[in-house]
Amino acid sequence: MVIDKPAYVELIDYLTSNLDVFRHGSASEQSSNKIIEDLVEQEIGNQIIILCTQHDELETNHRSIIVREVDGIVYDIQQVLGVFWGQKATDEQKEFLEEFVGLIKNVFDTAIANLLD
């Protein structure tokens, strides 16, 4: 649905090109008790709930595809952010991840719109 689309590949490239956001976090900047893994999973979960709510015309098989793809997306993000995955997030990192996951939702929105047309 999305992981084989150019827009998704571009998003992963965008994540990779912004690793400095994660490299330069210092202990004094940490304001979250959440680690990056938890933030990613929470944000993706929230956005997918919103996605499915907005597109209530999705069939069960489409929802299953979305769930499978989300697993792959979390895996891809973990591969890119591997060394940072267990660290506590700074405000800047949290903001970046929220924006990034929002962009992933946009890719899903586009794919669903094309699917339902």
N, C-alpha and C positions, 0 to 999 in steps of 0.2 A: 504494500500500500504506500509506504513512504520511505522505508529504508533503502529502496532501490532507486530512489529519485535523485536527480542532480541537486535539488534544493537541500535535501538531507545531507548529502556529501559535503556541500558547501557549508552547512552548519557545523559539521564535525571539523572541517578545516578552520572555521571561525573559532571554535573552541580551542583547537590546537594552537592557533596563532595568538591566542590570548592567555597562554599559560603564565605569563608574567603576573597576572592578577593573583595567581595561586602561589607563585614562587616568592613573592615579596611580602606575604602576610607575616606580621610579627606578633609575638605574644602580647605586646601592649595594645595591638589593634583588635584582638579577639574580644568580641562582645556577645558572642553566641555560645550557648552551651551545646549547640548542635554541631555534629561533625558534617563534613561535606557530603558523605554518603547519605546521611539522614535527610539533609536538605534537598538533595537531588531526588530521592525517592518521594519525599513529601510533596515537593513542587510538581513532579510529574504526576503523582496520584491526584493532586488537586486539579491540575489542568485536564487530565483525562476524564475526571468526573464532570467537569464543566463541559468538555467536548461532547460527551455522551448525552448530557442533559440538553445541550443546544441542538443536538441532532437526534431527536427521539425517533425519527423515522428509520434509523439504522436497524438492520436486521441482526439477529443474534449471531449469525456467522461473521458479520462485519465487526461486531464488538469483540468477538473472539480473535479475529485477525489483529485488531488494535491492541489487545492485551498481549498477544505474542510479540508484536512489534515493539511494544513498550519494554518488554523484557530485553530485547535485542538492543534497544536504544540505551537503556541503563547500563548494559554490558559495555557498549561502545564508549559511553561517557566514563565508565570506570577504567577502561583501558587507557584513555587519554589522561585522566586525572589520577591514575594509579598511586603514585607516590604521595599524593595529597589526600587520598580518599578517606583516611581516618583522622585527619587533623580537624581541629575546631575552626569554624569558618569566621572570617572577619565580615564586617558590614559590607565592604566592597565585594567580597566573594559572594555573599548572599544576594546582593543586588544583581551581580552578573549572572548568577545561576537562575534567578527568577526571570530575568530578561531572556536568557538562553532557552529556558523551558517554554516560555511564552512563544518564542520563535518556532519551537518544535510543534507546539499546538497549532500555529498558523499553517505549517506544512500539512498537518492532519486535516485542518479545515479545508484547505485547497483540494486535497485528495478526496475528501468526502464529497465536496461540491461536485467534483468531476465524476465521481462514482454515481451520484444520485441524478445527474443530468441525463 
